[in-house]
């Protein structure tokens, strides 16, 4: 998580970027297979996240797929198990079926935020050369970041934000020669199709995020984090129903307390929900660990969770 105050921007879901460069169309999950059918002019690629699909390179090799990592050199070796992989699915109905399937198989994309689809009349090498330019980007203060545009939830919200400058949209949705790239993003029970409405001149220079774009990116990550917290809570403590609004409130509260590591922040939320269930005021448990020094964020969150359980056993208010 970012080290500054968490984002509180209005959602821009579904609104086009400025000047109407992009068009959107939402299709239910059940109709997704038809979107992936290749044509004589267009090839179909998946961009998959190895961090969310265990053993992804080996799985793809076993399937005989044509694929390539977006990272090069040492980065490709060091981050092989967490890198993005571009896969040509044009002639492989088995791979296309994975995109529209929801199951326990990690390669099935629905509900996982583990990948997106891009279609274009280009080869795998041409698409890879274009997309790998955006794996690392910098902001106006020359700080570098990994831009995880292969994360379905993040890309969904980022492209939908109407503050997105035109040149950034053009970089993501056009080849340098003007050839259009269509993104198909599986997210929240639907496939969102994002495609350019016209050809624009290709921007020059490298991609630099403006403050507005960085805000939009942070917002996308925060929205998806809150969604992931809700999903994990349902799995961990199904007997304790918590509204999305309360989850958002708790995420912001933990963030304000200095918990920026995602697992630490989730542990704090889960412990606070547990405190409510035991009728313990969360401040009582947090105060019980205030004397502890030198703990990592995760250890502090775990100590808080332990304090909640200890107070619950003692029957204190």
SVG drawing of the C-alpha trace seen along z (x, -y; Angstrom):
<svg xmlns="http://www.w3.org/2000/svg" viewBox="-25 -16 45 47">
<polyline fill="none" stroke="black" stroke-width="0.4" points="0.0,0.0 1.1,-3.6 2.6,-5.4 0.4,-8.5 -3.3,-9.0 -5.5,-6.4 -7.5,-7.6 -11.0,-9.1 -11.9,-10.0 -15.3,-9.5 -15.6,-6.4 -15.4,-7.0 -16.7,-3.6 -18.3,-3.5 -17.5,-7.1 -15.3,-7.6 -12.0,-9.4 -11.8,-13.0 -12.7,-13.6 -14.5,-10.3 -11.5,-8.4 -12.5,-5.1 -15.8,-3.2 -17.1,-0.7 -19.4,2.3 -20.2,4.7 -21.1,8.3 -22.3,10.8 -19.9,13.6 -22.2,16.2 -21.8,14.6 -18.0,14.1 -17.0,17.0 -18.2,15.3 -15.9,12.3 -12.8,14.5 -13.5,16.0 -10.7,15.0 -11.3,13.6 -9.2,13.6 -7.9,10.2 -7.6,10.4 -5.6,12.4 -6.5,13.1 -4.0,12.8 -4.3,13.3 -2.0,11.4 -1.7,13.5 -0.4,12.8 2.0,15.5 1.7,14.1 -1.9,15.2 -1.6,18.4 0.9,20.8 3.3,22.5 2.0,20.5 5.1,20.8 5.2,24.6 1.4,24.8 1.7,23.0 4.6,25.1 2.6,28.2 -0.3,27.0 2.1,26.3 1.0,22.6 2.9,19.9 3.8,17.4 6.4,14.9 7.2,13.1 6.8,9.3 10.0,8.9 13.4,9.3 16.8,10.4 17.4,10.7 13.9,9.4 12.4,12.3 14.6,14.8 14.2,13.2 10.5,12.7 9.5,15.7 6.9,16.8 5.3,13.3 5.7,11.8 3.1,11.1 3.0,13.6 1.5,12.9 -0.2,15.9 -1.4,16.3 -4.8,18.0 -5.9,17.5 -5.7,21.1 -6.2,22.7 -9.8,23.2 -8.7,24.8 -6.9,21.6 -9.8,19.4 -12.2,21.6 -10.1,21.0 -10.7,17.2 -14.5,17.7 -14.6,20.4 -15.0,20.0 -13.6,22.9 -10.9,24.0 -8.4,24.3 -6.0,21.3 -5.8,21.0 -9.6,20.2 -9.7,16.4 -13.3,15.5 -13.3,14.1 -9.5,14.0 -8.3,10.7 -5.5,12.8 -5.4,11.6 -6.9,9.7 -7.4,10.2 -6.2,8.0 -7.1,8.5 -5.4,7.0 -4.2,7.8 -0.6,8.3 1.8,11.0 2.7,12.0 6.1,10.4 4.6,7.1 2.1,7.0 4.8,7.9 7.1,5.2 4.4,2.6 3.1,3.7 6.4,4.3 7.1,0.6 4.5,0.0 5.6,2.6 7.6,-0.1 6.5,-3.7 7.5,-6.9 5.6,-9.8 6.2,-13.5 8.8,-13.3 10.8,-10.7 9.8,-7.8 9.5,-4.5 6.7,-1.9 5.6,1.4 2.3,0.7 0.3,3.8 -2.1,3.3 -2.5,7.1 -4.5,7.0 -8.1,7.1 -9.6,5.0 -6.9,2.3 -7.2,2.0 -11.0,1.9 -11.0,-1.1 -8.0,-2.8 -9.4,-2.9 -12.8,-3.9 -11.6,-7.0 -12.7,-10.1 -9.6,-12.0 -7.4,-9.7 -5.4,-12.0 -5.8,-11.2 -2.2,-10.4 -2.1,-7.7 -5.2,-6.1 -3.7,-6.2 -0.5,-4.5 -2.4,-1.7 -4.9,-1.2 -2.9,-1.8 0.2,-0.5 2.6,-3.1 1.3,-2.8 -2.2,-3.5 -3.4,0.1 -6.1,0.4 -5.8,2.7 -9.1,3.9 -9.0,4.8 -11.4,7.4 -11.4,7.2 -13.2,9.9 -14.4,8.2 -17.3,8.4 -19.6,10.8 -19.0,9.2 -16.5,8.6 -15.8,5.0 -14.7,4.4 -12.6,1.2 -11.7,0.1 -10.6,-3.2 -13.2,-5.1 -10.7,-6.7 -7.0,-6.8 -4.9,-9.4 -1.3,-10.5 1.1,-8.4 2.5,-10.2 6.3,-10.7 8.6,-10.0 8.1,-7.6 4.9,-7.3 5.0,-9.5 2.0,-9.5 0.5,-12.8 -0.7,-13.3 -4.3,-12.8 -3.3,-9.5 -1.4,-8.4 -4.5,-9.2 -6.6,-7.1 -4.1,-4.2 -4.1,-4.4 -7.9,-4.5 -8.1,-1.4 -5.7,0.5 -7.6,-0.6 -11.0,0.4 -9.6,3.9 -8.0,4.2 -11.3,3.5 -13.0,6.0 -10.3,8.7 -10.7,8.0 -14.5,8.5 -13.9,11.8 -11.4,13.1 -13.7,12.1 -16.5,14.1 -14.2,17.1 -12.5,16.7 -15.5,15.7 -18.7,16.4 -20.8,16.1 -19.9,12.4 -21.5,10.4 -20.0,7.0 -21.2,4.4 -18.8,3.0 -19.1,-0.4 -17.9,0.9 -15.1,2.8 -14.0,-0.4 -14.2,-2.3 -12.0,0.3 -9.4,0.4 -9.1,-3.4 -8.8,-3.2 -6.0,-0.6 -4.2,-2.6 -4.4,-5.7 -2.8,-3.6 0.2,-2.9 -0.7,0.5 0.3,0.3 1.3,3.9 -1.8,5.6 -1.7,8.7 -1.2,6.6 -4.2,4.4 -6.4,7.4 -5.4,8.9 -6.4,5.7 -9.8,5.7 -10.4,9.3 -9.4,8.8 -11.7,5.7 -14.7,7.6 -13.9,10.3 -13.8,7.7 -17.3,6.5 -18.5,10.1 -17.1,10.5 -18.5,7.1 -15.1,5.7 -14.3,2.1 -11.4,2.2 -9.6,-0.6 -9.3,1.6 -7.4,4.2 -5.3,1.8 -4.4,0.0 -3.3,3.3 -0.5,3.5 0.5,-0.1 3.6,0.6 5.1,3.0 8.0,1.5 10.0,2.6 7.3,4.8 6.8,5.1 3.4,4.0 2.3,7.6 3.5,8.6 1.7,5.6 -1.6,6.6 -1.2,10.2 -0.5,8.9 -3.7,6.9 -5.6,10.0 -4.1,12.0 -5.1,9.2 -8.7,9.4 -8.9,13.1 -7.2,12.7 -9.6,10.0 -12.5,12.1 -11.4,15.1 -11.1,12.9 -14.6,11.5 -13.5,7.8 -15.6,5.1"/>
</svg>
